[in-house]
Amino acid sequence: MNLSFTREEESFRDQVRAFLADKLTADLRAYAKRMTSVYAAKPIAMEWQRILVAQGWACPSWPVEYGGTGWSTAQRYIFDVEMARAGAPPLSPMGIGMCGPALIGHGSKAQKDYYLPRILSGEDFWCQGYSEPHAGSDLAALTMSAVDDGDHFICNGSKIWTTHAHEANMMFCLVRTDATGKPQQGITFLLIDMTAPGVRVDPILMLSGEHIQNAVFFTDVRVPKANVVGKVNEGWTVAKYLLEFERGGSAYGPRLLSRVRSLRQIATEEGLLEADFARKLAQAEAEAQALEAAELQLMSEISGGGTPGIKASMMKIRGTELSQHLTELALELAGVYAAPFQPHHTSPGGPVPGFEGLNTPRVGPESAVTVTPKYLNDRAGSIYAGSNEIQRGILSKGQLGL
């Protein structure tokens, strides 16, 4: 197997590096370096998205006719690697990474023509309405109702753990339109205006203190039937398609490897790269490289017209659990300096009540201030997008026939 890149691909790498050197500002790099969440704050995410949209590089996985790049699998991989190495902040995944692919795969022409440009421009900032208090990984148990009322549905119920719902103006949502058959058969994929009468958003604070998650309540919310994606009562098909992209549609490998390199550099500079810790880093690096190889294979299959399928579950398990392991190694490296809670010296994914505007000096090295908030925030990684226990069940049934 030839793992080297062609001359054209190396030229493309140079092009990406030049773009990042020119357009990835010092402020954006500094923000990303201090991040404690998987999500950037909305102003940062939108600033970086505008830069990428202007370059035509915001949505590499989309078809060219909708604003995609037309890149090969190798080019998309190179782009991911260089973004990670440069320390670029992430975009919000809800629009470009999830709703966009769902619309491209199952939306009407009118929906694509209207919503896809608004996703890219930032006119619509999206959140995801899947989980409910009694329906998380068992998503088919959802009960938020949508009752037929002529040209509209009347929606009642609630969603929970809704990222950035307090900042989003649109939600892609799963609702119950039929409760008479199998649970999966009565679900509809619906686009809901978050500014509509009857929508209420209540904050949920993370263990790390950040306001990123929310509970959302719907009371007699009217939603046009034109906002149904796919067919009524067949939203489970759209939801499964979208979840494949949420679980395995992006590359964990390059970012995990970048974090391993950062930990090794910090340990070296502080004289803490002892044999036992060096061994742990080497093991983590090998596991991240193995995941990266699997992701390259998957990206090749996707570029040939395939979808992530059940492999998305494997990517989600390994990616999130390796990420959590790296936060544990960072805690070990930080030692006592992991104890002070000082979110005002970090870049949280949302406001931390009680710490806005605080100007007390930093305690300990700069490398340690993000360690504990990131550790606490990343505990959710093995739960969101379907808990890892559920993903193992999907793999055992779909791959092993158990």
C-alpha positions, 0 to 999 in steps of 0.5 A, spaced: 500 500 500 502 506 497 501 511 503 505 517 500 501 523 497 502 525 490 505 532 488 499 535 487 496 533 494 503 536 497 501 542 493 494 542 496 497 541 503 502 548 501 496 551 499 492 550 505 498 552 510 498 558 506 491 560 507 491 558 514 497 562 515 494 568 512 487 567 515 487 564 521 488 570 526 492 570 532 486 571 536 482 565 533 488 561 535 489 563 542 481 562 543 482 555 540 488 553 544 484 555 551 478 551 549 474 547 554 468 545 550 468 541 543 464 547 541 466 554 540 462 560 542 457 562 537 461 569 535 468 565 534 465 559 530 461 564 526 467 569 525 471 563 522 465 560 518 465 567 514 472 566 513 472 559 510 465 560 506 469 566 503 474 561 501 469 556 499 472 551 504 467 551 509 463 544 507 468 540 504 463 534 505 457 537 501 456 536 493 459 542 489 453 544 487 451 546 494 457 549 496 462 543 497 469 543 495 469 537 490 476 535 494 478 528 494 478 523 500 486 525 500 485 533 500 479 532 505 484 528 510 490 533 509 485 539 510 483 536 517 490 535 519 492 542 517 486 545 521 488 541 527 496 542 526 494 550 526 490 550 532 483 552 528 477 553 532 471 548 530 465 550 526 458 549 530 457 542 527 449 543 527 448 546 521 454 544 516 455 538 519 448 535 521 442 539 518 446 540 512 447 533 510 440 531 512 437 536 507 442 534 502 440 527 503 432 527 504 430 535 503 426 537 498 429 542 492 425 548 495 428 546 502 435 545 499 435 552 495 432 556 502 436 553 508 443 551 505 445 558 503 442 560 510 446 555 513 453 557 510 451 565 511 450 564 518 443 567 517 440 560 520 444 558 527 441 551 528 440 546 534 438 539 535 432 537 538 432 529 539 433 527 546 427 528 551 428 527 559 425 519 558 428 518 551 436 519 550 440 513 547 433 510 546 431 515 541 425 512 539 421 512 545 420 520 544 413 523 545 414 530 543 407 530 539 405 534 533 398 534 531 395 535 524 392 541 523 391 543 516 397 546 513 401 546 520 402 541 526 401 543 533 407 541 537 407 540 544 413 537 549 420 538 551 427 536 548 433 536 553 441 537 553 440 541 547 446 545 545 446 552 544 438 552 543 439 559 547 443 562 541 439 558 535 434 561 531 432 554 528 432 547 530 431 540 526 427 536 531 424 529 531 416 529 533 411 524 534 406 524 529 403 517 530 403 513 536 399 507 534 405 503 530 412 501 532 415 507 535 420 508 529 414 508 524 411 514 527 416 519 527 417 525 523 423 530 522 421 537 522 424 544 522 422 549 527 423 556 528 426 557 535 422 564 535 415 562 534 410 563 540 410 557 545 418 556 545 421 556 551 429 555 553 431 554 560 439 553 561 442 547 564 449 548 566 455 543 565 459 540 570 465 545 568 460 551 569 459 553 562 452 554 559 452 550 553 446 545 554 439 547 555 432 544 556 427 546 551 419 546 552 414 547 546 407 549 548 402 549 542 407 551 537 405 551 530 410 549 525 408 549 517 408 542 514 412 545 509 418 544 514 417 536 514 424 533 511 422 527 508 415 524 509 411 524 515 412 518 519 418 516 516 423 521 520 427 515 523 430 514 516 432 521 516 434 521 523 439 515 522 442 518 516 444 524 520 446 520 526 451 517 521 454 523 520 454 526 527 457 519 530 462 518 524 462 524 519 468 527 522 475 525 523 477 524 530 484 522 529 488 528 526 485 532 532 487 527 537 494 526 535 495 534 535 493 533 543 498 528 544 503 532 541 501 538 545 501 534 551 508 531 550 511 538 548 508 540 555 511 535 559 518 536 555 518 543 557 516 542 564 521 536 565 516 531 567 516 526 561 518 521 565 518 514 562 512 511 565 508 518 562 512 517 556 509 510 555 502 512 556 503 518 551 506 513 546 500 508 547 495 513 546 498 516 540 498 509 537 491 508 538 490 515 535 494 513 529 490 506 528 483 510 529 486 515 524 487 509 519 480 507 520 477 514 518 481 514 512 478 507 510 471 510 511 472 517 508 475 513 502 468 509 502 464 515 503 467 518 497 465 512 493 458 514 494 457 510 501 455 512 508 458 511 514 453 506 516 455 502 523 462 504 522 460 510 525 458 507 531 466 504 532 468 511 530 464 514 535 466 509 541 474 510 539 474 517 538 470 519 544 473 514 549 480 516 547 479 524 547 477 522 555 483 518 556 487 524 553 483 529 558 485 524 564 493 524 562 492 532 562 490 531 569 496 527 571 500 532 568 497 538 571 498 535 578 496 540 583 495 546 578 488 542 576 485 544 582 484 552 581 477 553 578 479 559 573 474 559 567 475 566 566 482 564 563 479 559 558 475 559 552 469 556 554 463 554 549 458 558 553 458 563 559 460 561 566 455 565 570 459 568 576 466 569 572 464 574 566 469 580 567 473 577 573 480 579 572 484 575 578 491 573 576 492 566 573 494 560 578 499 555 575 502 555 568 497 557 562 497 549 560 493 547 566 488 552 566 483 548 561 485 541 564 479 540 569 474 544 565 475 540 559 476 533 563 469 535 566 466 537 559 468 531 556 465 526 560 459 527 556 463 525 550 461 517 551 453 519 552 452 524 546 450 522 539 448 515 542 451 513 549 457 508 547 453 502 550 448 503 545 453 504 540 456 497 542 450 494 541 449 496 534 456 493 533 454 487 536 448 486 532 450 489 525 457 486 525 457 480 529 449 478 528 448 477 536 
